[in-house]
Amino acid sequence: MKHHFKLILLLFFIVEITFSQNNQLSTEAEISVLTVGPGASLNDAFGHSAFRIKDLKNGIDTVYGYGEYDFDAPNFYLKFAQGKLNYLISKTSFNRFYQVYVYYNRSIREQTLNLSQAEKQKLYNYLINNYKPENRPYLYEFFYDNCATKIKDVVNNASNNTITFNNPNDFQDATFRTLIQNELNKNSWGSLGIDLALGSVIDRKATPEDHMFLPKNIYTFFENATIGNTKKPLVKQSHVLYSKKDTPQANTFFTSPVFILSLIALFILYITYKDYKNSRRTKWLDIILFTITGLIGVMILLLWFATDHSGTHQNYNLLWASALNILVIGQLLRKTPSTWFVKYIKLLIILLCLLTLHWIIGVQVYAIGLIPLLIALFIRYVFLVKYYNKI
């Protein structure tokens, strides 16, 4: 029995030694950071970052990246909406990685890191350990724990937190919202959705290190970073692996939020003008407006209080999309509403004025596409107060 135990123990050590040797990088190995440019869809709009481990002597040319969806997770969509979805570290060959992003016409830049052999090995070991099934999942957070911030954190860990991230020459202070919107067309539905869903917490100024939640800023800050007291550059060499080809851009103005919501606003104003001239009230229009704004308000409240998304807190879009509008629809069906309902409409007018003040002083920035709709709502509410006061 003792002989069997010794044999098993010996085999265990042999496997361990072999495994360690297989993961040992040669002195020719290079570790680099790959920065992928934005894609066509909203979830690709901010780019991507990944590690490349290249050791041709040992036949290694592998890419590790963070932020892969775990579609096999139970209740995937519910957890995604709640901000409780675990994401995964991914691993693929460099050739496949390159071909995928070339196919989607997304630029690829590479920065070879100026790490010692021990630091390279430590970083590689970290990634190997992180890719184990029990370690792969992690709780994703858009601003502080995403595909880009992971790159910064892992490199920092490998260098024993000796990296100094110096501000680039063209660095400018900005809020989180500005950093996001700089990557988007402000007159797009994606931009409007972000401004609608994310609250005033992202309107605070981001620290220089906070800027690195965006892959392009990882690239910029890494270019200017130094290691240790010797101040040696973090990046040894940079080059472009693939440049995005220019493609014709379709004219999307006629499907944009400003155009569509302007048409809706003009329709509301036209009906309101006709109602004013004829001393009547178009009941169905008010029911639609209160229903839609109320439902949007409910959604905002759920994002704020029922999810773990840090960016959806303190969302003052509730000043125009009041969840209480759902509860007062019954008053719109009555010929003569309660006295308190007229006071409630006056409150909605005041809230719109408060929203404007918030926007001016910078408490929260709102979507530009909402401007026509907010003007139309204000005028409609003023009309309703005057109409009900005549009854």
Protein Blocks (a to p, Z undefined) as FASTA:
>chain_A
ZZmmmmmmmmmmmmmmmmmmmmpccfkbccddddddddfblklmnopaddddddfknopa
cdddehiacfkbghklmmmmnopaccddddddfklmmmmmmmnopacdddddfbdfklmm
mmmmmmmmmmpmklmpccddfklocfklmmmmmmmmmnoopaccdddfklccddfklmmm
mmpcfkbfklmmmmmmpcfklmcccdfklmmmpfklmmmmmmmpcehjkopafblbdcdf
bdcdddddddfklmgfklmmmmmmmmmmmmmmmmmmnopadfklmmmmmmmmmmmmmmmm
mmmmmccbfklgoiaklmmmcfklmmmmmmmmpmbdcfklmmmmmmmmmmmmmmmmmmmn
omaccdfklmmmmmmmmmmmmmmmmmmmmZZ
